């Protein structure tokens, strides 16, 4: 690694799906779109409403620093981290502009669309690129493409390779 730049994965990706399953709490709801915003985005809100109508699914949003006030959204005001993971894992679709929701969508192999964050978009772009999922970034045809088949086995191999590189780098430089 000497003299080179190593792109280390976010620590969330250093745990596998099975390890995250031990933490999550299953929601009481079924058949929904999970939407999570880290900043207001009217285009995202319009998109998720169209997806909801097209698929006949409700929209679940967790209460966060981004206040969504919309009669079409069901808001869970008391969900914690375990419920967050459960909602995301059990969702039929995920729509977000959150880096970590994109990461968990990859871990849980969800049908998802990622929107750019105005200030933190590079992180989302990078994680999508690393996993070969650039097509999951919102575009004009995203509504029709959210159901596109993803080769999750290829994504998993890319993740495993990057986890190996990241773990080796961290262990070499932490002195364990």
Secondary structure, DSSP 8 states (H G I E B T S, - for coil): -TTS------GGGGS-HHHHHTT----S--SEEEEE-SS--HHHHHHHHHHHHHHT-EEEEE--SS----TTEEEESS--HHHHHHHHHH-SEEEES-HHHHHHHHHTT--EEE---TTTHHHHHHHHHHTT-GGGB--TTHHHHTT----HHHHHHHHHHHHHHHHHHHHHHHT-
